[in-house]
Amino acid sequence: MSARIETARRAARALGVLDWIRIGVLVLGVAFVATGLLPAETARSSVGRVAPLLLFLFSVIILAELTKEAGVFDAIAQRLARAGRGNYGALFVLCVAFASLTTIFLNLDTTAVLLTPVMLALAARARIATLPLAMTTVWLANTASLLLPVSNLTNLLAADRVALETREFAARMWAPQLAVLAVTMALLWAFYWRRSMRGEDSYDTPEPAPIKDRVLFFATGLACLIFIGAILAGVHTGVQLGIAATIPAAVAVGVFAVRDRASLRPTLIPWQLMVFVTGLFLVVPALERFGLDDAMRALVGGDDGVAGAFRAAFAGAGLSNVLNNLPAYVAGESAVPASNSDQLLSLLIGTNVGPVITPWGSLATLLWFEWCRRWEVRVPIRKFVLTGTVLAVAGCAATVPALLVTG
């Protein structure tokens, strides 16, 4: 018994501040249900809604972690640096493209979890200023998450609410996505990448690291291609996102079970994300019963025109930075009339583009800060907040008109 107690104590000491916050959110949600503040039927409905999303997140994080373990992401990053040939302008475009594509197809949390350490390692190898690469990752993890339902949890919820399949969703969001990418690139260069910010005229191109296991490397790379192909095929076949992620994740796990069983550690399981998301979907419905719903309805209004779209976007962005973008979207969604699809998608824009001001604005930003802490990267908070505010305001201001014009 004493050995078990000691093991539990060690596990508790290994938990970070963010882990305790996630556990606390779940405990609070369970307490709401246990005390009747959240009716059991409402809790079951909310958790049932999030269950397919949890399956997707569980599978895609494991797939991405094993892909990283096999060296695929690291090899891509090194090749990007070599492709830039020491030119910062070329490297900037390549990093923006890499971060954007990772977010669009593998979701923003995957970008925060996997691309951040890759970019930080790349900065060390090529002796590049760290902050420009780090900020490129966290900003694009948020702003590049508009195009596909899989790019963001909030997109999955919105696509279900407005009954848009992947192709129809992309048809509505391609113009807003291009608009906010243009704004993000311009502000990244102005605030972090220009010569006076980065401190160097050129960088050293690193030598490519050898591939440790070619079977794992190519098998996990193929699994990622299968995942992307399954998403695209789902446009025509109706394949569910959870299945689209689970099959390639199972392929990757199977290959590692044969070639490198030691890498299949319990830490692969993204329990923190599962706990946090489940807790949010219990806490938010309870808060809605006690005033959050009314507050969001007052902020968002019921106008499906231009004014209503801007109100929804900026209300979503503001609440995301106060709470978190996921509960902000869930609360805002309940305040938007069912027929107001433009207003709902504008709310989605605010909760995707806006949470770049505070460290807790989105889960991706929280994960990014955790990686920066582990790598001892100093993030100047004042500059982070001020430049993030400019991005949130300019991004929403450019993106909402793009949505309305192309609608």
PyMOL commands that set and color helices and strands:
alter all, ss='L'
color gray80, all
select helices_A, chain A and resi 2-14+17-34+40-69+72-83+88-106+108-126+130-143+149-151+153-161+166-193+195-198+214-237+241-259+261-263+266-268+271-300+306-322+325-335+341-353+363-374+381-406
alter helices_A, ss='H'
color red, helices_A
deselect
rebuild
show_as cartoon
